[in-house]
Amino acid sequence: MSVSLAPELYYLSNFRTALAWVAERYADLLADEERAFLDTFNTLPWPSQALLVRMISARAVIFV
């Protein structure tokens, strides 16, 4: 599914591009948990995806 994202969501667009690239080229090397992440991530609404990517890339160690 291709969703047109606002320019300020460049980080989500880049992350989704990277995930698609990995899935396309290395799916056979991924662990079950990694494949499950790819499948689950792609089913999330884009605001949820954006939040997760921001949290992953943030420098904070703990989110409360």
CHARMM internal coordinates of N, CA and C (Angstrom, degrees):
IC EDIT
DIST 1 N 1 CA 1.4471
DIST 1 CA 1 C 1.5233
ANGL 1 N 1 CA 1 C 108.10
DIST 1 C 2 N 1.3042
ANGL 1 CA 1 C 2 N 116.19
DIHE 1 N 1 CA 1 C 2 N 129.12
DIST 2 N 2 CA 1.4548
ANGL 1 C 2 N 2 CA 120.85
DIHE 1 CA 1 C 2 N 2 CA 179.36
DIST 2 CA 2 C 1.5211
ANGL 2 N 2 CA 2 C 109.12
DIHE 1 C 2 N 2 CA 2 C -108.28
DIST 2 C 3 N 1.3047
ANGL 2 CA 2 C 3 N 115.45
DIHE 2 N 2 CA 2 C 3 N 117.43
DIST 3 N 3 CA 1.4546
ANGL 2 C 3 N 3 CA 121.36
DIHE 2 CA 2 C 3 N 3 CA 179.53
DIST 3 CA 3 C 1.5198
ANGL 3 N 3 CA 3 C 107.72
DIHE 2 C 3 N 3 CA 3 C -111.51
DIST 3 C 4 N 1.3098
ANGL 3 CA 3 C 4 N 116.79
DIHE 3 N 3 CA 3 C 4 N 131.04
DIST 4 N 4 CA 1.4560
ANGL 3 C 4 N 4 CA 120.62
DIHE 3 CA 3 C 4 N 4 CA 177.31
DIST 4 CA 4 C 1.5294
ANGL 4 N 4 CA 4 C 108.47
DIHE 3 C 4 N 4 CA 4 C -76.19
DIST 4 C 5 N 1.3181
ANGL 4 CA 4 C 5 N 115.63
DIHE 4 N 4 CA 4 C 5 N 118.32
DIST 5 N 5 CA 1.4574
ANGL 4 C 5 N 5 CA 121.07
DIHE 4 CA 4 C 5 N 5 CA -176.74
DIST 5 CA 5 C 1.5243
ANGL 5 N 5 CA 5 C 110.47
DIHE 4 C 5 N 5 CA 5 C -103.73
DIST 5 C 6 N 1.3278
ANGL 5 CA 5 C 6 N 115.19
DIHE 5 N 5 CA 5 C 6 N 149.33
DIST 6 N 6 CA 1.4604
ANGL 5 C 6 N 6 CA 120.98
DIHE 5 CA 5 C 6 N 6 CA 176.25
DIST 6 CA 6 C 1.5310
ANGL 6 N 6 CA 6 C 109.50
DIHE 5 C 6 N 6 CA 6 C -64.03
DIST 6 C 7 N 1.3243
ANGL 6 CA 6 C 7 N 118.43
DIHE 6 N 6 CA 6 C 7 N 150.24
DIST 7 N 7 CA 1.4643
ANGL 6 C 7 N 7 CA 121.53
DIHE 6 CA 6 C 7 N 7 CA -178.82
DIST 7 CA 7 C 1.5281
ANGL 7 N 7 CA 7 C 113.63
DIHE 6 C 7 N 7 CA 7 C -55.54
DIST 7 C 8 N 1.3258
ANGL 7 CA 7 C 8 N 117.64
DIHE 7 N 7 CA 7 C 8 N -30.97
DIST 8 N 8 CA 1.4666
ANGL 7 C 8 N 8 CA 119.16
DIHE 7 CA 7 C 8 N 8 CA -179.56
DIST 8 CA 8 C 1.5246
ANGL 8 N 8 CA 8 C 112.54
DIHE 7 C 8 N 8 CA 8 C -71.18
DIST 8 C 9 N 1.3211
ANGL 8 CA 8 C 9 N 117.17
DIHE 8 N 8 CA 8 C 9 N -8.56
DIST 9 N 9 CA 1.4706
ANGL 8 C 9 N 9 CA 121.29
DIHE 8 CA 8 C 9 N 9 CA 176.75
DIST 9 CA 9 C 1.5314
ANGL 9 N 9 CA 9 C 110.89
DIHE 8 C 9 N 9 CA 9 C -99.04
DIST 9 C 10 N 1.3250
ANGL 9 CA 9 C 10 N 116.59
DIHE 9 N 9 CA 9 C 10 N 28.98
DIST 10 N 10 CA 1.4607
ANGL 9 C 10 N 10 CA 121.44
DIHE 9 CA 9 C 10 N 10 CA -179.63
DIST 10 CA 10 C 1.5271
ANGL 10 N 10 CA 10 C 112.12
DIHE 9 C 10 N 10 CA 10 C -54.30
DIST 10 C 11 N 1.3366
ANGL 10 CA 10 C 11 N 116.79
DIHE 10 N 10 CA 10 C 11 N -35.74
DIST 11 N 11 CA 1.4586
ANGL 10 C 11 N 11 CA 120.85
DIHE 10 CA 10 C 11 N 11 CA -178.06
DIST 11 CA 11 C 1.5271
ANGL 11 N 11 CA 11 C 110.77
DIHE 10 C 11 N 11 CA 11 C -65.36
DIST 11 C 12 N 1.3214
ANGL 11 CA 11 C 12 N 117.61
DIHE 11 N 11 CA 11 C 12 N -36.87
DIST 12 N 12 CA 1.4620
ANGL 11 C 12 N 12 CA 120.87
DIHE 11 CA 11 C 12 N 12 CA 177.46
DIST 12 CA 12 C 1.5212
ANGL 12 N 12 CA 12 C 110.01
DIHE 11 C 12 N 12 CA 12 C -70.65
DIST 12 C 13 N 1.2997
ANGL 12 CA 12 C 13 N 116.76
DIHE 12 N 12 CA 12 C 13 N -42.46
DIST 13 N 13 CA 1.4604
ANGL 12 C 13 N 13 CA 120.60
DIHE 12 CA 12 C 13 N 13 CA 177.77
DIST 13 CA 13 C 1.5215
ANGL 13 N 13 CA 13 C 110.79
DIHE 12 C 13 N 13 CA 13 C -59.63
DIST 13 C 14 N 1.3219
ANGL 13 CA 13 C 14 N 116.59
DIHE 13 N 13 CA 13 C 14 N -44.93
DIST 14 N 14 CA 1.4708
ANGL 13 C 14 N 14 CA 120.90
DIHE 13 CA 13 C 14 N 14 CA 178.70
DIST 14 CA 14 C 1.5229
ANGL 14 N 14 CA 14 C 111.46
DIHE 13 C 14 N 14 CA 14 C -63.75
DIST 14 C 15 N 1.3248
ANGL 14 CA 14 C 15 N 117.35
DIHE 14 N 14 CA 14 C 15 N -41.74
DIST 15 N 15 CA 1.4651
ANGL 14 C 15 N 15 CA 121.84
DIHE 14 CA 14 C 15 N 15 CA -179.77
DIST 15 CA 15 C 1.5263
ANGL 15 N 15 CA 15 C 110.01
DIHE 14 C 15 N 15 CA 15 C -64.37
DIST 15 C 16 N 1.3259
ANGL 15 CA 15 C 16 N 116.92
DIHE 15 N 15 CA 15 C 16 N -44.48
DIST 16 N 16 CA 1.4608
ANGL 15 C 16 N 16 CA 120.70
DIHE 15 CA 15 C 16 N 16 CA 179.92
DIST 16 CA 16 C 1.5241
ANGL 16 N 16 CA 16 C 110.91
DIHE 15 C 16 N 16 CA 16 C -64.69
DIST 16 C 17 N 1.3293
ANGL 16 CA 16 C 17 N 116.90
DIHE 16 N 16 CA 16 C 17 N -37.59
DIST 17 N 17 CA 1.4619
ANGL 16 C 17 N 17 CA 120.70
DIHE 16 CA 16 C 17 N 17 CA 176.76
DIST 17 CA 17 C 1.5227
ANGL 17 N 17 CA 17 C 110.49
DIHE 16 C 17 N 17 CA 17 C -63.60
DIST 17 C 18 N 1.3252
ANGL 17 CA 17 C 18 N 116.61
DIHE 17 N 17 CA 17 C 18 N -43.18
DIST 18 N 18 CA 1.4622
ANGL 17 C 18 N 18 CA 120.98
DIHE 17 CA 17 C 18 N 18 CA 178.92
DIST 18 CA 18 C 1.5238
ANGL 18 N 18 CA 18 C 111.21
DIHE 17 C 18 N 18 CA 18 C -64.03
DIST 18 C 19 N 1.3273
ANGL 18 CA 18 C 19 N 117.49
DIHE 18 N 18 CA 18 C 19 N -43.72
DIST 19 N 19 CA 1.4634
ANGL 18 C 19 N 19 CA 120.57
DIHE 18 CA 18 C 19 N 19 CA 178.50
DIST 19 CA 19 C 1.5272
ANGL 19 N 19 CA 19 C 111.23
DIHE 18 C 19 N 19 CA 19 C -61.66
DIST 19 C 20 N 1.3138
ANGL 19 CA 19 C 20 N 116.93
DIHE 19 N 19 CA 19 C 20 N -43.53
DIST 20 N 20 CA 1.4639
ANGL 19 C 20 N 20 CA 120.98
DIHE 19 CA 19 C 20 N 20 CA 179.67
DIST 20 CA 20 C 1.5212
ANGL 20 N 20 CA 20 C 110.66
DIHE 19 C 20 N 20 CA 20 C -62.69
DIST 20 C 21 N 1.3327
ANGL 20 CA 20 C 21 N 116.30
DIHE 20 N 20 CA 20 C 21 N -40.87
DIST 21 N 21 CA 1.4633
ANGL 20 C 21 N 21 CA 121.49
DIHE 20 CA 20 C 21 N 21 CA 179.29
DIST 21 CA 21 C 1.5311
ANGL 21 N 21 CA 21 C 110.66
DIHE 20 C 21 N 21 CA 21 C -62.82
DIST 21 C 22 N 1.3292
ANGL 21 CA 21 C 22 N 116.41
DIHE 21 N 21 CA 21 C 22 N -46.04
DIST 22 N 22 CA 1.4645
ANGL 21 C 22 N 22 CA 120.76
DIHE 21 CA 21 C 22 N 22 CA 178.99
DIST 22 CA 22 C 1.5290
ANGL 22 N 22 CA 22 C 110.18
DIHE 21 C 22 N 22 CA 22 C -63.68
DIST 22 C 23 N 1.3173
ANGL 22 CA 22 C 23 N 117.51
DIHE 22 N 22 CA 22 C 23 N -45.59
DIST 23 N 23 CA 1.4679
ANGL 22 C 23 N 23 CA 121.45
DIHE 22 CA 22 C 23 N 23 CA -178.62
DIST 23 CA 23 C 1.5283
ANGL 23 N 23 CA 23 C 111.12
DIHE 22 C 23 N 23 CA 23 C -62.36
DIST 23 C 24 N 1.3146
ANGL 23 CA 23 C 24 N 116.27
DIHE 23 N 23 CA 23 C 24 N -38.80
DIST 24 N 24 CA 1.4586
ANGL 23 C 24 N 24 CA 120.63
DIHE 23 CA 23 C 24 N 24 CA -178.52
DIST 24 CA 24 C 1.5225
ANGL 24 N 24 CA 24 C 112.13
DIHE 23 C 24 N 24 CA 24 C -69.84
DIST 24 C 25 N 1.3104
ANGL 24 CA 24 C 25 N 117.30
DIHE 24 N 24 CA 24 C 25 N -38.91
DIST 25 N 25 CA 1.4579
ANGL 24 C 25 N 25 CA 120.61
DIHE 24 CA 24 C 25 N 25 CA -173.19
DIST 25 CA 25 C 1.5244
ANGL 25 N 25 CA 25 C 115.06
DIHE 24 C 25 N 25 CA 25 C -97.94
DIST 25 C 26 N 1.3223
ANGL 25 CA 25 C 26 N 117.55
DIHE 25 N 25 CA 25 C 26 N -28.02
DIST 26 N 26 CA 1.4570
ANGL 25 C 26 N 26 CA 119.73
DIHE 25 CA 25 C 26 N 26 CA -171.38
DIST 26 CA 26 C 1.5269
ANGL 26 N 26 CA 26 C 114.35
DIHE 25 C 26 N 26 CA 26 C -128.96
DIST 26 C 27 N 1.3172
ANGL 26 CA 26 C 27 N 117.75
DIHE 26 N 26 CA 26 C 27 N 20.84
DIST 27 N 27 CA 1.4690
ANGL 26 C 27 N 27 CA 120.81
DIHE 26 CA 26 C 27 N 27 CA -177.97
DIST 27 CA 27 C 1.5273
ANGL 27 N 27 CA 27 C 111.77
DIHE 26 C 27 N 27 CA 27 C -54.87
DIST 27 C 28 N 1.3174
ANGL 27 CA 27 C 28 N 116.84
DIHE 27 N 27 CA 27 C 28 N -36.87
DIST 28 N 28 CA 1.4646
ANGL 27 C 28 N 28 CA 120.25
DIHE 27 CA 27 C 28 N 28 CA -177.95
DIST 28 CA 28 C 1.5266
ANGL 28 N 28 CA 28 C 112.70
DIHE 27 C 28 N 28 CA 28 C -70.59
DIST 28 C 29 N 1.3133
ANGL 28 CA 28 C 29 N 118.18
DIHE 28 N 28 CA 28 C 29 N -15.33
DIST 29 N 29 CA 1.4694
ANGL 28 C 29 N 29 CA 122.05
DIHE 28 CA 28 C 29 N 29 CA 179.83
DIST 29 CA 29 C 1.5263
ANGL 29 N 29 CA 29 C 112.97
DIHE 28 C 29 N 29 CA 29 C -97.68
DIST 29 C 30 N 1.3289
ANGL 29 CA 29 C 30 N 117.27
DIHE 29 N 29 CA 29 C 30 N -8.96
DIST 30 N 30 CA 1.4577
ANGL 29 C 30 N 30 CA 120.59
DIHE 29 CA 29 C 30 N 30 CA -176.49
DIST 30 CA 30 C 1.5273
ANGL 30 N 30 CA 30 C 111.24
DIHE 29 C 30 N 30 CA 30 C -78.88
DIST 30 C 31 N 1.3165
ANGL 30 CA 30 C 31 N 115.08
DIHE 30 N 30 CA 30 C 31 N 145.33
DIST 31 N 31 CA 1.4678
ANGL 30 C 31 N 31 CA 121.38
DIHE 30 CA 30 C 31 N 31 CA 174.05
DIST 31 CA 31 C 1.5278
ANGL 31 N 31 CA 31 C 108.55
DIHE 30 C 31 N 31 CA 31 C -72.08
DIST 31 C 32 N 1.3212
ANGL 31 CA 31 C 32 N 115.45
DIHE 31 N 31 CA 31 C 32 N 162.30
DIST 32 N 32 CA 1.4667
ANGL 31 C 32 N 32 CA 120.30
DIHE 31 CA 31 C 32 N 32 CA 179.02
DIST 32 CA 32 C 1.5222
ANGL 32 N 32 CA 32 C 111.83
DIHE 31 C 32 N 32 CA 32 C -55.80
DIST 32 C 33 N 1.3328
ANGL 32 CA 32 C 33 N 116.99
DIHE 32 N 32 CA 32 C 33 N -41.13
DIST 33 N 33 CA 1.4654
ANGL 32 C 33 N 33 CA 121.42
DIHE 32 CA 32 C 33 N 33 CA -179.72
DIST 33 CA 33 C 1.5212
ANGL 33 N 33 CA 33 C 111.18
DIHE 32 C 33 N 33 CA 33 C -64.27
DIST 33 C 34 N 1.3221
ANGL 33 CA 33 C 34 N 116.44
DIHE 33 N 33 CA 33 C 34 N -37.46
DIST 34 N 34 CA 1.4667
ANGL 33 C 34 N 34 CA 120.35
DIHE 33 CA 33 C 34 N 34 CA 179.98
DIST 34 CA 34 C 1.5250
ANGL 34 N 34 CA 34 C 110.97
DIHE 33 C 34 N 34 CA 34 C -69.78
DIST 34 C 35 N 1.3322
ANGL 34 CA 34 C 35 N 116.88
DIHE 34 N 34 CA 34 C 35 N -41.47
DIST 35 N 35 CA 1.4652
ANGL 34 C 35 N 35 CA 120.06
DIHE 34 CA 34 C 35 N 35 CA 175.95
DIST 35 CA 35 C 1.5223
ANGL 35 N 35 CA 35 C 110.61
DIHE 34 C 35 N 35 CA 35 C -63.57
DIST 35 C 36 N 1.3273
ANGL 35 CA 35 C 36 N 116.53
DIHE 35 N 35 CA 35 C 36 N -39.57
DIST 36 N 36 CA 1.4761
ANGL 35 C 36 N 36 CA 120.60
DIHE 35 CA 35 C 36 N 36 CA 178.51
DIST 36 CA 36 C 1.5257
ANGL 36 N 36 CA 36 C 110.34
DIHE 35 C 36 N 36 CA 36 C -62.92
DIST 36 C 37 N 1.3483
ANGL 36 CA 36 C 37 N 116.79
DIHE 36 N 36 CA 36 C 37 N -39.77
DIST 37 N 37 CA 1.4626
ANGL 36 C 37 N 37 CA 119.70
DIHE 36 CA 36 C 37 N 37 CA 177.11
DIST 37 CA 37 C 1.5252
ANGL 37 N 37 CA 37 C 110.64
DIHE 36 C 37 N 37 CA 37 C -60.59
DIST 37 C 38 N 1.3332
ANGL 37 CA 37 C 38 N 116.94
DIHE 37 N 37 CA 37 C 38 N -46.90
DIST 38 N 38 CA 1.4618
ANGL 37 C 38 N 38 CA 120.50
DIHE 37 CA 37 C 38 N 38 CA 179.64
DIST 38 CA 38 C 1.5265
ANGL 38 N 38 CA 38 C 110.67
DIHE 37 C 38 N 38 CA 38 C -58.04
DIST 38 C 39 N 1.3235
ANGL 38 CA 38 C 39 N 116.55
DIHE 38 N 38 CA 38 C 39 N -46.30
DIST 39 N 39 CA 1.4610
ANGL 38 C 39 N 39 CA 120.45
DIHE 38 CA 38 C 39 N 39 CA -178.99
DIST 39 CA 39 C 1.5240
ANGL 39 N 39 CA 39 C 111.50
DIHE 38 C 39 N 39 CA 39 C -64.49
DIST 39 C 40 N 1.3175
ANGL 39 CA 39 C 40 N 116.71
DIHE 39 N 39 CA 39 C 40 N -44.66
DIST 40 N 40 CA 1.4630
ANGL 39 C 40 N 40 CA 121.14
DIHE 39 CA 39 C 40 N 40 CA -177.90
DIST 40 CA 40 C 1.5239
ANGL 40 N 40 CA 40 C 111.14
DIHE 39 C 40 N 40 CA 40 C -69.13
DIST 40 C 41 N 1.3181
ANGL 40 CA 40 C 41 N 117.14
DIHE 40 N 40 CA 40 C 41 N -44.86
DIST 41 N 41 CA 1.4616
ANGL 40 C 41 N 41 CA 120.98
DIHE 40 CA 40 C 41 N 41 CA -179.27
DIST 41 CA 41 C 1.5221
ANGL 41 N 41 CA 41 C 110.90
DIHE 40 C 41 N 41 CA 41 C -56.35
DIST 41 C 42 N 1.3172
ANGL 41 CA 41 C 42 N 115.98
DIHE 41 N 41 CA 41 C 42 N -43.01
DIST 42 N 42 CA 1.4685
ANGL 41 C 42 N 42 CA 120.17
DIHE 41 CA 41 C 42 N 42 CA -177.33
DIST 42 CA 42 C 1.5218
ANGL 42 N 42 CA 42 C 113.35
DIHE 41 C 42 N 42 CA 42 C -69.15
DIST 42 C 43 N 1.3233
ANGL 42 CA 42 C 43 N 118.07
DIHE 42 N 42 CA 42 C 43 N -16.90
DIST 43 N 43 CA 1.4662
ANGL 42 C 43 N 43 CA 120.05
DIHE 42 CA 42 C 43 N 43 CA 178.40
DIST 43 CA 43 C 1.5281
ANGL 43 N 43 CA 43 C 112.42
DIHE 42 C 43 N 43 CA 43 C -90.46
DIST 43 C 44 N 1.3235
ANGL 43 CA 43 C 44 N 117.50
DIHE 43 N 43 CA 43 C 44 N -12.63
DIST 44 N 44 CA 1.4627
ANGL 43 C 44 N 44 CA 121.18
DIHE 43 CA 43 C 44 N 44 CA -179.68
DIST 44 CA 44 C 1.5260
ANGL 44 N 44 CA 44 C 110.59
DIHE 43 C 44 N 44 CA 44 C -71.38
DIST 44 C 45 N 1.3282
ANGL 44 CA 44 C 45 N 117.71
DIHE 44 N 44 CA 44 C 45 N 148.22
DIST 45 N 45 CA 1.4725
ANGL 44 C 45 N 45 CA 120.00
DIHE 44 CA 44 C 45 N 45 CA 172.42
DIST 45 CA 45 C 1.5349
ANGL 45 N 45 CA 45 C 109.03
DIHE 44 C 45 N 45 CA 45 C -63.29
DIST 45 C 46 N 1.3251
ANGL 45 CA 45 C 46 N 117.14
DIHE 45 N 45 CA 45 C 46 N 150.89
DIST 46 N 46 CA 1.4717
ANGL 45 C 46 N 46 CA 119.07
DIHE 45 CA 45 C 46 N 46 CA -174.87
DIST 46 CA 46 C 1.5275
ANGL 46 N 46 CA 46 C 113.70
DIHE 45 C 46 N 46 CA 46 C -59.77
DIST 46 C 47 N 1.3375
ANGL 46 CA 46 C 47 N 121.37
DIHE 46 N 46 CA 46 C 47 N -32.70
DIST 47 N 47 CA 1.4743
ANGL 46 C 47 N 47 CA 117.97
DIHE 46 CA 46 C 47 N 47 CA 176.80
DIST 47 CA 47 C 1.5393
ANGL 47 N 47 CA 47 C 112.06
DIHE 46 C 47 N 47 CA 47 C -63.27
DIST 47 C 48 N 1.3256
ANGL 47 CA 47 C 48 N 116.50
DIHE 47 N 47 CA 47 C 48 N -35.84
DIST 48 N 48 CA 1.4668
ANGL 47 C 48 N 48 CA 120.35
DIHE 47 CA 47 C 48 N 48 CA 177.65
DIST 48 CA 48 C 1.5224
ANGL 48 N 48 CA 48 C 110.37
DIHE 47 C 48 N 48 CA 48 C -68.82
DIST 48 C 49 N 1.3219
ANGL 48 CA 48 C 49 N 116.16
DIHE 48 N 48 CA 48 C 49 N -40.48
DIST 49 N 49 CA 1.4635
ANGL 48 C 49 N 49 CA 119.81
DIHE 48 CA 48 C 49 N 49 CA 176.78
DIST 49 CA 49 C 1.5248
ANGL 49 N 49 CA 49 C 110.35
DIHE 48 C 49 N 49 CA 49 C -60.71
DIST 49 C 50 N 1.3342
ANGL 49 CA 49 C 50 N 115.52
DIHE 49 N 49 CA 49 C 50 N -44.88
DIST 50 N 50 CA 1.4694
ANGL 49 C 50 N 50 CA 120.14
DIHE 49 CA 49 C 50 N 50 CA -178.64
DIST 50 CA 50 C 1.5197
ANGL 50 N 50 CA 50 C 111.11
DIHE 49 C 50 N 50 CA 50 C -61.81
DIST 50 C 51 N 1.3241
ANGL 50 CA 50 C 51 N 117.28
DIHE 50 N 50 CA 50 C 51 N -42.78
DIST 51 N 51 CA 1.4653
ANGL 50 C 51 N 51 CA 120.73
DIHE 50 CA 50 C 51 N 51 CA 179.12
DIST 51 CA 51 C 1.5170
ANGL 51 N 51 CA 51 C 110.91
DIHE 50 C 51 N 51 CA 51 C -62.90
DIST 51 C 52 N 1.3168
ANGL 51 CA 51 C 52 N 117.50
DIHE 51 N 51 CA 51 C 52 N -45.68
DIST 52 N 52 CA 1.4622
ANGL 51 C 52 N 52 CA 120.71
DIHE 51 CA 51 C 52 N 52 CA -179.98
DIST 52 CA 52 C 1.5230
ANGL 52 N 52 CA 52 C 111.25
DIHE 51 C 52 N 52 CA 52 C -60.92
DIST 52 C 53 N 1.3221
ANGL 52 CA 52 C 53 N 116.99
DIHE 52 N 52 CA 52 C 53 N -44.92
DIST 53 N 53 CA 1.4702
ANGL 52 C 53 N 53 CA 120.42
DIHE 52 CA 52 C 53 N 53 CA -179.90
DIST 53 CA 53 C 1.5229
ANGL 53 N 53 CA 53 C 110.51
DIHE 52 C 53 N 53 CA 53 C -63.36
DIST 53 C 54 N 1.3270
ANGL 53 CA 53 C 54 N 117.38
DIHE 53 N 53 CA 53 C 54 N -40.79
DIST 54 N 54 CA 1.4717
ANGL 53 C 54 N 54 CA 120.15
DIHE 53 CA 53 C 54 N 54 CA 178.21
DIST 54 CA 54 C 1.5278
ANGL 54 N 54 CA 54 C 110.49
DIHE 53 C 54 N 54 CA 54 C -63.58
DIST 54 C 55 N 1.3269
ANGL 54 CA 54 C 55 N 116.96
DIHE 54 N 54 CA 54 C 55 N -40.80
DIST 55 N 55 CA 1.4654
ANGL 54 C 55 N 55 CA 120.34
DIHE 54 CA 54 C 55 N 55 CA -179.96
DIST 55 CA 55 C 1.5291
ANGL 55 N 55 CA 55 C 110.78
DIHE 54 C 55 N 55 CA 55 C -67.51
DIST 55 C 56 N 1.3259
ANGL 55 CA 55 C 56 N 117.16
DIHE 55 N 55 CA 55 C 56 N -39.56
DIST 56 N 56 CA 1.4634
ANGL 55 C 56 N 56 CA 120.95
DIHE 55 CA 55 C 56 N 56 CA 178.83
DIST 56 CA 56 C 1.5232
ANGL 56 N 56 CA 56 C 110.30
DIHE 55 C 56 N 56 CA 56 C -63.80
DIST 56 C 57 N 1.3231
ANGL 56 CA 56 C 57 N 116.47
DIHE 56 N 56 CA 56 C 57 N -39.64
DIST 57 N 57 CA 1.4678
ANGL 56 C 57 N 57 CA 120.04
DIHE 56 CA 56 C 57 N 57 CA -174.52
DIST 57 CA 57 C 1.5281
ANGL 57 N 57 CA 57 C 112.94
DIHE 56 C 57 N 57 CA 57 C -88.88
DIST 57 C 58 N 1.3216
ANGL 57 CA 57 C 58 N 117.19
DIHE 57 N 57 CA 57 C 58 N -6.13
DIST 58 N 58 CA 1.4822
ANGL 57 C 58 N 58 CA 119.87
DIHE 57 CA 57 C 58 N 58 CA 179.59
DIST 58 CA 58 C 1.5138
ANGL 58 N 58 CA 58 C 110.56
DIHE 57 C 58 N 58 CA 58 C -70.98
DIST 58 C 59 N 1.2910
ANGL 58 CA 58 C 59 N 116.56
DIHE 58 N 58 CA 58 C 59 N 156.30
DIST 59 N 59 CA 1.4561
ANGL 58 C 59 N 59 CA 121.98
DIHE 58 CA 58 C 59 N 59 CA -179.95
DIST 59 CA 59 C 1.5182
ANGL 59 N 59 CA 59 C 112.73
DIHE 58 C 59 N 59 CA 59 C -86.09
DIST 59 C 60 N 1.3196
ANGL 59 CA 59 C 60 N 117.11
DIHE 59 N 59 CA 59 C 60 N -12.13
DIST 60 N 60 CA 1.4693
ANGL 59 C 60 N 60 CA 120.45
DIHE 59 CA 59 C 60 N 60 CA 179.42
DIST 60 CA 60 C 1.5317
ANGL 60 N 60 CA 60 C 109.37
DIHE 59 C 60 N 60 CA 60 C -68.14
DIST 60 C 61 N 1.3097
ANGL 60 CA 60 C 61 N 115.14
DIHE 60 N 60 CA 60 C 61 N 145.75
DIST 61 N 61 CA 1.4592
ANGL 60 C 61 N 61 CA 120.31
DIHE 60 CA 60 C 61 N 61 CA -178.05
DIST 61 CA 61 C 1.5243
ANGL 61 N 61 CA 61 C 111.18
DIHE 60 C 61 N 61 CA 61 C -89.01
DIST 61 C 62 N 1.3234
ANGL 61 CA 61 C 62 N 117.21
DIHE 61 N 61 CA 61 C 62 N -36.30
DIST 62 N 62 CA 1.4498
ANGL 61 C 62 N 62 CA 121.72
DIHE 61 CA 61 C 62 N 62 CA -173.97
DIST 62 CA 62 C 1.5278
ANGL 62 N 62 CA 62 C 109.72
DIHE 61 C 62 N 62 CA 62 C -124.51
DIST 62 C 63 N 1.3330
ANGL 62 CA 62 C 63 N 115.68
DIHE 62 N 62 CA 62 C 63 N 134.52
DIST 63 N 63 CA 1.4545
ANGL 62 C 63 N 63 CA 121.59
DIHE 62 CA 62 C 63 N 63 CA 173.07
DIST 63 CA 63 C 1.5155
ANGL 63 N 63 CA 63 C 107.20
DIHE 62 C 63 N 63 CA 63 C -114.38
DIST 63 C 64 N 1.3030
ANGL 63 CA 63 C 64 N 116.71
DIHE 63 N 63 CA 63 C 64 N 128.02
DIST 64 N 64 CA 1.4534
ANGL 63 C 64 N 64 CA 120.96
DIHE 63 CA 63 C 64 N 64 CA -177.75
DIST 64 CA 64 C 1.5071
ANGL 64 N 64 CA 64 C 110.37
DIHE 63 C 64 N 64 CA 64 C -107.55
END
COOR INIT
IC SEED 1 N 1 CA 1 C
IC BUILD
